[in-house]
Amino acid sequence: MSFFREQKIKLAQRLLASQYERRQIPLPPSEALRRQAEEVVDEAGRIARQRGQNVLAIVKELIRDLRR
């Protein structure tokens, strides 16, 4: 796995964890949280290719949408 992908996944994990805490929902096991983060990063990559946008901005947007 590339360095940049790993960094995106770590950022997504932190953002997901903060969303869980904000909503006062218990955190899932670390493997489940990592899988969710990987899915968010993959989806952000697909969207970025379609729109030509920054992946990290899309990751933040996707996680923000999850809390709704």
C-alpha positions as a Markdown table, in Angstrom:
| # | Residue | x | y | z |
|---|---|---|---|---|
| 1 | Met | 0.0 | 0.0 | 0.0 |
| 2 | Ser | 1.3 | 3.4 | -0.9 |
| 3 | Phe | 2.3 | 6.0 | 1.7 |
| 4 | Phe | -0.3 | 8.5 | 0.5 |
| 5 | Arg | -3.1 | 5.9 | 0.5 |
| 6 | Glu | -2.2 | 4.9 | 4.1 |
| 7 | Gln | -2.2 | 8.6 | 5.1 |
| 8 | Lys | -5.7 | 9.1 | 3.6 |
| 9 | Ile | -6.9 | 6.0 | 5.4 |
| 10 | Lys | -5.5 | 7.3 | 8.7 |
| 11 | Leu | -7.2 | 10.7 | 8.2 |
| 12 | Ala | -10.5 | 9.0 | 7.4 |
| 13 | Gln | -10.2 | 6.9 | 10.5 |
| 14 | Arg | -9.7 | 9.9 | 12.7 |
| 15 | Leu | -12.6 | 11.8 | 11.0 |
| 16 | Leu | -14.9 | 8.7 | 11.4 |
| 17 | Ala | -13.9 | 8.3 | 15.1 |
| 18 | Ser | -14.7 | 12.0 | 15.7 |
| 19 | Gln | -18.1 | 11.6 | 14.1 |
| 20 | Tyr | -18.8 | 8.6 | 16.3 |
| 21 | Glu | -17.8 | 10.5 | 19.4 |
| 22 | Arg | -19.9 | 13.6 | 18.4 |
| 23 | Arg | -22.9 | 11.4 | 17.9 |
| 24 | Gln | -22.1 | 9.5 | 21.2 |
| 25 | Ile | -22.0 | 6.2 | 19.4 |
| 26 | Pro | -19.5 | 3.6 | 20.6 |
| 27 | Leu | -16.6 | 3.1 | 18.3 |
| 28 | Pro | -16.6 | -0.1 | 16.3 |
| 29 | Pro | -13.6 | -2.5 | 16.6 |
| 30 | Ser | -10.5 | -1.1 | 15.0 |
| 31 | Glu | -10.7 | -3.4 | 12.0 |
| 32 | Ala | -14.2 | -2.4 | 11.2 |
| 33 | Leu | -13.3 | 1.3 | 11.5 |
| 34 | Arg | -10.3 | 0.7 | 9.2 |
| 35 | Arg | -12.6 | -1.1 | 6.6 |
| 36 | Gln | -15.0 | 1.9 | 6.8 |
| 37 | Ala | -12.1 | 4.3 | 6.3 |
| 38 | Glu | -10.9 | 2.3 | 3.3 |
| 39 | Glu | -14.3 | 2.3 | 1.7 |
| 40 | Val | -14.5 | 6.1 | 2.2 |
| 41 | Val | -11.1 | 6.6 | 0.6 |
| 42 | Asp | -12.0 | 4.3 | -2.3 |
| 43 | Glu | -15.3 | 6.2 | -2.9 |
| 44 | Ala | -13.5 | 9.5 | -2.7 |
| 45 | Gly | -11.0 | 8.3 | -5.3 |
| 46 | Arg | -13.8 | 7.3 | -7.6 |
| 47 | Ile | -15.5 | 10.7 | -7.1 |
| 48 | Ala | -12.2 | 12.6 | -7.6 |
| 49 | Arg | -11.5 | 10.9 | -10.9 |
| 50 | Gln | -15.0 | 11.8 | -12.1 |
| 51 | Arg | -15.0 | 15.4 | -10.8 |
| 52 | Gly | -11.3 | 16.1 | -11.0 |
| 53 | Gln | -11.2 | 17.3 | -7.3 |
| 54 | Asn | -8.9 | 16.8 | -4.4 |
| 55 | Val | -9.4 | 13.3 | -2.7 |
| 56 | Leu | -8.9 | 14.7 | 0.9 |
| 57 | Ala | -11.6 | 17.3 | 0.4 |
| 58 | Ile | -14.0 | 14.6 | -0.9 |
| 59 | Val | -13.1 | 12.3 | 2.1 |
| 60 | Lys | -14.1 | 15.1 | 4.5 |
| 61 | Glu | -17.3 | 15.7 | 2.6 |
| 62 | Leu | -18.2 | 12.0 | 2.6 |
| 63 | Ile | -17.7 | 11.7 | 6.3 |
| 64 | Arg | -19.6 | 14.9 | 6.9 |
| 65 | Asp | -22.5 | 13.4 | 5.0 |
| 66 | Leu | -22.4 | 10.2 | 7.1 |
| 67 | Arg | -23.4 | 12.1 | 10.2 |
| 68 | Arg | -26.7 | 13.2 | 8.6 |
